[in-house]
Amino acid sequence: MRRASLLAALISIVPAIAVAQTYSGPESVEYHARLDRHLVSNTSGGRGILARAADGTLSTFTNAPASPYGIELLAGTLFALDSGRVKGYDIDTAAPVLDLPLTGASFLNGITSNGVDTLYVSDFSGRQLYTINVANLAAPVVSAPVSTGSFTPNGLVYDRAGNRVLVATWNGSARILAFDPVAGSTPTTLIQTSLTSIDGITLDCNGSIVVAAWSGCGTSGGCLRRFDPPFTTTSPALVVANGLSNPADIDFRGDTAR
């Protein structure tokens, strides 16, 4: 039997839970399967990155990053975007293992990986995408950034089946772009939406794209919308959730019931 869950980090509204820690500007969420916990970055209040256990209790994973935005778990390291730097922390000990400045970057926001050795990072204000090989944490290799043209990139997700990075864009008539990391060319439009300011993006176990938008949902507030394959520029947006307040990054968890 297949189980799946989708968790959205909300900037303004979070569930009220009696815990030792509290969220403060939660931005990005990443599921850690081995310990069955979610890691949540917090952009304010000095919360750093919190760990949410299966029973809902919160604890501090690390408060080292001052204002972490996107986070990504890869090969035993939790990577976090903190100002103009990509930082890495051992997933078990939270010990710092990487502190990489991206020279010229303006506002690092979204991050994803190919699941093997490479990170992809969006520069929101600079309208660029970075590719970083982290096979050797002592000597990461940063490729020349690729422009997203007139589109402001936010959330990213790696599409393994298509060997591409899907890019959610900000502002009105937001788009989902497709970036070919091999060719390294300017991303092209995959879906033209009627949503405004897509923040988070993920893929579910059926290959559908799920996005978190701040508005333009046809109802009050933000929302989650799903696009089913095969994709066209006019793929319809299917309702997942409405009435959200500034939904940020999202992550999809799919596993086999135990």
Protein Blocks (a to p, Z undefined) as FASTA:
>chain_A
ZZdddddddfkbccddddfbdcehiabdcddfklopaddddfehhlopadddfkopacdf
bfkbmbdcbdcdeehiacddehjaccdddfklopafbdcddehiabdcbdcdehlmpccd
ddfklopaddddfkbmmlccddddddehjaccfbdcddfklopaddddehehiacddddf
klopacddfbdcfbehifbdcddfkopacdddfbhnopgcjddddddddddfklccddfb
ghiahiacddddddddZZ
